Amino acid sequence: MIHTATWKDVKNGLVTDIYFERTRKILKAKGIDVSVRAELVAKGLPSNWPWAVLAGVEECAEVLKDLPVDVRMMKEGTIFGANQPVMEISGKYLDFGQYETTLLGLICQASGIATMAARCKKAAGTKEVISFGARRMHPTIAPLIERNAYIGGCDGVSAGLGAKLIGKEPVGTMPHALILIMGDTVKATKAFDEVIEPKVRRVSLIDTFNDEKIEALNVARELGDKLNAVRLDTPQSRRGDFLEIMKEVRWELDLRGYRDVKIFLSGGINEKGIESYNIVADAYGIGTAISNAPVVDFSMDIIEIDGHPVAKRGKMSGSKSVLRCKECFNTRVCPVKERPGRCSCGGVEEEILIPFTSKGHLLEALPKASRIRDYVLEQLSKMEL
């Protein structure tokens, strides 16, 4: 038995927190159906992140497009900060209140994955980052992980269905299993070269049996110009100083004329490790750090009832604008009646919490994953880790 919900289960409220179902039952029994305005906002960001990437919007659209409500939302891929509303819903509470659990679940995890991917890509700069994290989470959500890793900035993903979802070919090297079964790194690499189609890059995993620098030279001599990279996935228990191991590999390859052979790293690497390894590494495979990224802890709170500002303690009532300077990226939250103006830097502000749906109808087509990724990368150029 597979322990996951279907989309039909989600739409039917079977994964909704029970107190929302009970609230709906009480309000209907009492004949109360007020118009409300609610916002989704993160009061803080995990791991002291100074910013996060909004993701999960496309799946939210699957819920919102059938509801008779008006929605303003930041575009998917927008970089935002704590206390900046990313979504505002206006309508009868009984028309959307029971979907609070669903909407939060759709953006909390997706935004965490996209943010960690963006942080890894920011740390790597122009070096390639591949998502290797599908194996670390439930396989039914592998496509979700891969898509959000990609829109966050990863250059490729390893699992087939996730790659299909973003319109790309899956990216991978070879597992230790192949080398163990073949009994030798060179034999396994040669077999890969003989069997796998030429368009796939030849990347040899060099840490299964022998010293990494010895294996690197062995496979380089065997494949010659066909060898694109050597991959180090050395276990923590065998690493010692991982940077020094990489430097040795690079030195020995360069000394013998294999300067074009790249070094690909994987195995327990995060954005902090990337910053350390960049002086030697050419590409990274990031697994658990991205797939098991901390969720962004959004909440959904009522901020108006029947047109009157009202909110619980600790929340700012009333509809809001989120205004961002196009030049310096400075962002401020203000009452919705306040118009965009000039930033102190001289740049022009723009509203980034924009109309998304009207009475259940999407106001514009949703962008492709590649376009969202381009948008994220453009913003990353203005951000610091």
C-alpha positions as CSV (number, residue, x, y, z in Angstrom):
1,M,0.0,0.0,0.0
2,I,1.3,3.5,-1.0
3,H,0.9,6.0,1.8
4,T,0.3,9.1,-0.2
5,A,-2.8,11.2,-1.1
6,T,-4.2,11.6,-4.6
7,W,-4.9,15.0,-6.0
8,K,-8.6,14.1,-5.7
9,D,-8.0,13.4,-2.0
10,V,-6.4,16.9,-1.7
11,K,-9.3,18.7,-3.5
12,N,-11.8,16.8,-1.4
13,G,-10.2,18.1,1.8
14,L,-9.0,14.7,3.1
15,V,-5.6,16.1,4.0
16,T,-7.0,19.2,5.6
17,D,-6.5,19.9,9.3
18,I,-9.7,18.9,11.0
19,Y,-10.3,22.2,12.8
20,F,-10.8,23.9,9.4
21,E,-13.5,21.3,8.6
22,R,-15.1,21.9,12.0
23,T,-15.0,25.6,11.5
24,R,-16.7,25.2,8.2
25,K,-19.4,23.0,9.8
26,I,-20.0,25.5,12.6
27,L,-20.2,28.6,10.3
28,K,-22.6,26.8,8.0
29,A,-24.8,25.7,10.9
30,K,-25.0,29.2,12.2
31,G,-25.6,30.8,8.8
32,I,-22.4,32.8,8.9
33,D,-20.6,33.4,5.6
34,V,-18.5,36.6,5.8
35,S,-16.2,38.1,3.2
36,V,-12.6,38.0,4.3
37,R,-9.2,38.9,3.1
38,A,-6.3,36.6,4.1
39,E,-2.6,36.7,3.5
40,L,0.2,34.1,3.4
41,V,3.4,35.4,4.9
42,A,6.5,33.9,6.6
43,K,7.3,35.7,9.9
44,G,10.9,34.4,9.7
45,L,13.1,32.3,7.5
46,P,14.9,29.1,8.4
47,S,18.6,28.8,9.1
48,N,19.0,32.6,9.3
49,W,18.4,32.9,5.5
50,P,18.3,36.6,4.5
51,W,15.9,35.7,1.6
52,A,13.9,32.9,0.1
53,V,12.5,31.9,-3.3
54,L,8.8,31.5,-3.7
55,A,7.8,28.2,-5.3
56,G,4.8,26.0,-5.5
57,V,2.7,28.6,-7.3
58,E,1.8,26.4,-10.2
59,E,0.3,23.8,-7.9
60,C,-1.5,26.5,-5.9
61,A,-3.1,27.6,-9.2
62,E,-4.7,24.1,-9.5
63,V,-6.5,24.8,-6.2
64,L,-7.3,28.5,-6.7
65,K,-8.5,28.4,-10.3
66,D,-11.7,26.6,-9.3
67,L,-12.5,28.9,-6.4
68,P,-14.7,32.0,-6.7
69,V,-12.1,34.3,-5.1
70,D,-9.7,37.0,-6.1
71,V,-6.0,36.4,-5.5
72,R,-2.9,38.5,-5.6
73,M,0.4,36.7,-5.6
74,M,4.1,37.2,-6.2
75,K,5.3,35.5,-9.4
76,E,6.8,32.1,-9.0
77,G,10.5,32.4,-8.5
78,T,10.3,35.8,-6.8
79,I,12.9,36.3,-4.1
80,F,11.2,37.6,-0.9
81,G,12.0,38.3,2.7
82,A,10.4,37.7,6.1
83,N,7.2,39.6,6.8
84,Q,6.5,40.2,3.1
85,P,3.1,38.8,2.1
86,V,3.5,36.4,-0.9
87,M,-0.2,35.8,-1.5
88,E,-3.5,37.5,-0.6
89,I,-6.9,35.9,-1.0
90,S,-10.2,37.8,-1.0
91,G,-13.6,36.1,-1.0
92,K,-16.2,34.3,1.2
93,Y,-14.5,32.4,3.9
94,L,-16.5,29.3,3.2
95,D,-15.3,29.3,-0.3
96,F,-11.6,28.9,0.5
97,G,-11.0,28.6,4.2
98,Q,-10.8,24.8,4.1
99,Y,-7.9,25.0,1.7
100,E,-5.5,26.7,4.1
101,T,-3.7,23.4,4.9
102,T,-3.3,22.6,1.2
103,L,-2.1,26.0,0.1
104,L,0.5,26.2,2.9
105,G,1.7,22.7,2.2
106,L,2.1,23.5,-1.5
107,I,4.4,26.5,-1.0
108,C,6.2,25.7,2.3
109,Q,8.2,22.7,1.1
110,A,8.5,23.9,-2.5
111,S,9.9,27.2,-1.4
112,G,12.4,25.6,0.9
113,I,13.7,23.3,-1.9
114,A,13.9,26.2,-4.4
115,T,15.7,28.4,-1.9
116,M,18.4,25.8,-1.0
117,A,18.9,25.2,-4.7
118,A,19.3,28.9,-5.2
119,R,21.8,29.2,-2.4
120,C,23.9,26.3,-3.8
121,K,23.8,27.9,-7.2
122,K,24.7,31.3,-5.8
123,A,27.7,29.7,-4.0
124,A,28.8,27.8,-7.1
125,G,28.6,30.8,-9.5
126,T,29.2,29.6,-13.0
127,K,30.0,26.1,-12.0
128,E,27.4,23.4,-12.7
129,V,25.0,22.2,-9.9
130,I,23.0,19.0,-10.4
131,S,20.1,17.9,-8.2
132,F,20.9,14.4,-6.9
133,G,18.3,14.4,-4.1
134,A,15.4,12.3,-5.4
135,R,16.6,9.2,-3.5
136,R,16.4,11.0,-0.1
137,M,12.7,11.6,-0.1
138,H,9.5,9.6,-0.8
139,P,9.6,8.7,-4.5
140,T,6.1,10.0,-5.2
141,I,7.3,13.6,-4.6
142,A,10.5,13.2,-6.6
143,P,9.1,15.3,-9.4
144,L,8.2,18.1,-7.0
145,I,11.8,18.0,-5.6
146,E,13.4,18.0,-9.0
147,R,11.2,20.8,-10.5
148,N,11.8,23.1,-7.5
149,A,15.5,22.4,-7.5
150,Y,15.6,23.3,-11.1
151,I,13.7,26.6,-10.9
152,G,15.8,27.5,-7.9
153,G,18.9,27.4,-10.0
154,C,20.1,23.8,-10.5
155,D,21.4,23.2,-14.0
156,G,20.0,19.7,-14.2
157,V,18.2,16.9,-12.3
158,S,18.9,13.2,-12.1
159,A,15.4,11.5,-12.0
160,G,13.6,10.8,-15.3
161,L,10.1,12.1,-14.4
162,G,11.4,15.2,-12.8
163,A,13.5,15.9,-15.9
164,K,10.5,15.4,-18.1
165,L,8.5,17.8,-16.1
166,I,11.0,20.6,-16.7
167,G,11.6,19.7,-20.3
168,K,15.2,18.5,-19.9
169,E,17.1,15.3,-20.2
170,P,18.1,13.7,-16.9
171,V,21.7,14.1,-15.8
172,G,23.9,11.5,-14.1
173,T,27.2,9.7,-13.9
174,M,27.6,6.1,-12.7
175,P,27.0,4.4,-9.4
176,H,29.4,2.5,-7.2
177,A,27.2,-0.5,-7.9
178,L,28.4,-0.6,-11.5
179,I,32.1,-0.5,-10.5
180,L,31.6,-3.1,-7.7
181,I,29.9,-5.5,-10.1
182,M,32.5,-5.0,-12.9
183,G,35.2,-5.3,-10.3
184,D,37.3,-2.5,-11.5
185,T,36.9,1.3,-12.1
186,V,38.6,1.3,-15.5
187,K,36.5,-1.7,-16.7
188,A,33.3,0.0,-15.6
189,T,34.2,3.3,-17.2
190,K,35.2,1.6,-20.4
191,A,31.9,-0.4,-20.4
192,F,29.9,2.8,-19.9
193,D,31.7,4.3,-22.9
194,E,31.0,1.3,-25.0
195,V,27.3,1.0,-24.2
196,I,25.9,4.4,-23.4
197,E,25.0,6.8,-26.2
198,P,27.7,9.3,-27.1
199,K,25.6,12.4,-26.2
200,V,25.9,11.4,-22.5
201,R,29.0,12.9,-20.9
202,R,31.6,10.4,-19.7
203,V,32.1,11.0,-16.0
204,S,34.0,8.3,-14.1
205,L,33.4,7.7,-10.4
206,I,36.9,7.2,-9.0
207,D,36.7,6.5,-5.2
208,T,35.3,2.9,-5.1
209,F,38.5,0.8,-4.6
210,N,41.7,2.8,-4.8
211,D,43.3,6.2,-4.2
212,E,41.4,8.9,-6.1
213,K,44.4,10.3,-7.9
214,I,45.5,6.9,-9.1
215,E,42.1,6.0,-10.4
216,A,41.8,9.4,-12.0
217,L,44.9,8.8,-14.0
218,N,43.9,5.3,-14.9
219,V,40.6,6.3,-16.4
220,A,42.1,9.4,-18.1
221,R,44.7,7.1,-19.8
222,E,41.9,4.7,-20.9
223,L,39.4,7.2,-22.3
224,G,41.6,10.1,-23.3
225,D,39.7,13.0,-24.8
226,K,36.4,11.2,-24.3
227,L,36.6,11.6,-20.5
228,N,34.6,14.7,-19.5
229,A,35.2,14.5,-15.7
230,V,36.1,12.4,-12.7
231,R,33.6,12.3,-9.8
232,L,34.6,12.1,-6.2
233,D,31.8,10.8,-3.9
234,T,34.3,9.8,-1.2
235,P,32.6,8.8,2.1
236,Q,33.1,11.1,5.1
237,S,34.9,8.4,7.0
238,R,37.6,8.1,4.2
239,R,38.0,11.8,3.3
240,G,40.5,13.3,5.7
241,D,40.9,16.7,4.1
242,F,38.6,16.6,1.1
243,L,40.0,19.7,-0.4
244,E,43.5,18.3,-0.3
245,I,42.4,15.1,-2.0
246,M,40.9,17.2,-4.8
247,K,44.0,19.3,-5.1
248,E,46.1,16.1,-5.5
249,V,43.8,14.8,-8.2
250,R,43.9,18.1,-10.1
251,W,47.7,18.3,-9.8
252,E,48.3,14.8,-11.1
253,L,45.8,15.2,-14.0
254,D,47.3,18.6,-15.0
255,L,50.9,17.3,-14.7
256,R,50.2,14.6,-17.3
257,G,48.3,16.8,-19.7
258,Y,44.7,16.1,-18.7
259,R,43.8,19.7,-18.0
260,D,40.4,19.4,-19.7
261,V,39.2,16.7,-17.4
262,K,36.8,18.3,-14.9
263,I,36.4,17.4,-11.2
264,F,32.8,16.7,-10.2
265,L,31.9,16.5,-6.5
266,S,29.0,14.9,-4.6
267,G,28.3,13.4,-1.3
268,G,26.9,15.4,1.7
269,I,27.8,18.8,0.1
270,N,25.9,22.0,0.9
271,E,26.3,25.7,0.0
272,K,29.0,26.2,2.7
273,G,31.0,23.3,1.3
274,I,30.7,24.7,-2.2
275,E,32.2,27.9,-1.2
276,S,35.2,26.0,0.2
277,Y,35.6,23.7,-2.8
278,N,35.2,26.2,-5.6
279,I,38.9,26.7,-6.0
280,V,39.3,23.2,-7.4
281,A,35.8,21.7,-8.2
282,D,34.1,22.2,-11.6
283,A,30.7,20.8,-10.8
284,Y,28.6,19.6,-8.0
285,G,25.9,16.9,-7.4
286,I,23.8,18.1,-4.4
287,G,21.4,15.6,-2.8
288,T,20.1,15.8,0.8
289,A,20.9,19.5,1.3
290,I,18.3,20.4,-1.4
291,S,15.8,17.6,-1.2
292,N,15.6,17.8,2.6
293,A,15.8,21.6,2.7
294,P,14.1,23.3,5.7
295,V,10.6,24.4,4.8
296,V,9.7,28.0,4.7
297,D,7.2,28.4,7.6
298,F,4.4,30.3,6.0
299,S,1.1,31.0,7.8
300,M,-2.3,32.1,6.5
301,D,-4.0,34.8,8.5
302,I,-7.2,36.8,8.1
303,I,-6.4,40.6,7.8
304,E,-9.9,41.9,6.9
305,I,-13.5,40.9,7.6
306,D,-16.3,42.5,5.5
307,G,-13.9,45.3,4.4
308,H,-12.8,46.2,8.0
309,P,-9.1,45.7,8.9
310,V,-8.8,43.1,11.7
311,A,-6.1,40.6,12.6
312,K,-5.0,38.5,15.5
313,R,-2.3,39.7,17.9
314,G,1.1,39.9,16.4
315,K,-0.2,40.5,12.8
316,M,-0.6,43.7,10.9
317,S,-4.2,44.1,9.7
318,G,-5.4,45.4,6.3
319,S,-4.5,44.7,2.7
320,K,-0.9,45.5,1.8
321,S,1.4,46.3,-1.1
322,V,4.9,44.9,-1.4
323,L,7.0,47.5,-3.3
324,R,10.4,46.7,-4.7
325,C,13.0,49.0,-6.2
326,K,14.0,47.8,-9.7
327,E,17.5,49.1,-9.2
328,C,18.7,48.2,-5.7
329,F,16.1,45.6,-4.9
330,N,15.1,47.3,-1.7
331,T,11.7,46.1,-0.7
332,R,9.0,47.5,1.7
333,V,5.6,46.5,2.8
334,C,3.0,49.3,3.1
335,P,-0.8,49.8,3.2
336,V,-2.3,48.9,-0.2
337,K,-3.5,52.4,-0.9
338,E,0.1,53.7,-1.0
339,R,1.4,53.9,-4.5
340,P,4.9,53.0,-5.8
341,G,7.3,55.8,-5.7
342,R,11.0,56.6,-5.9
343,C,13.5,54.6,-3.9
344,S,16.2,56.5,-1.9
345,C,18.7,55.2,-4.5
346,G,16.8,57.0,-7.2
347,G,15.3,53.8,-8.7
348,V,11.6,53.2,-9.4
349,E,9.5,51.0,-7.2
350,E,7.1,48.4,-8.6
351,E,4.3,46.3,-6.9
352,I,5.3,42.6,-6.8
353,L,2.1,41.3,-5.2
354,I,0.1,41.3,-8.4
355,P,-3.3,40.0,-9.5
356,F,-3.2,36.2,-10.1
357,T,-6.8,35.0,-10.3
358,S,-10.2,36.6,-10.5
359,K,-13.3,34.6,-9.5
360,G,-11.4,31.4,-10.1
361,H,-9.9,32.3,-13.5
362,L,-6.2,32.6,-14.0
363,L,-5.3,36.1,-15.3
364,E,-2.3,35.0,-17.4
365,A,-0.7,31.8,-18.5
366,L,1.8,30.2,-16.1
367,P,5.4,30.4,-17.3
368,K,7.6,27.3,-18.1
369,A,10.1,26.1,-15.6
370,S,13.0,27.3,-17.6
371,R,11.6,30.9,-17.6
372,I,11.1,30.8,-13.9
373,R,14.7,29.6,-13.4
374,D,16.0,32.5,-15.6
375,Y,14.0,34.9,-13.4
376,V,15.5,33.4,-10.2
377,L,19.1,33.6,-11.6
378,E,18.5,37.2,-12.6
379,Q,17.5,38.1,-9.1
380,L,20.3,36.1,-7.6
381,S,22.8,38.4,-9.2
382,K,21.6,41.1,-6.8
383,M,21.6,39.0,-3.7
384,E,24.3,37.9,-1.1
385,L,24.4,34.6,0.7
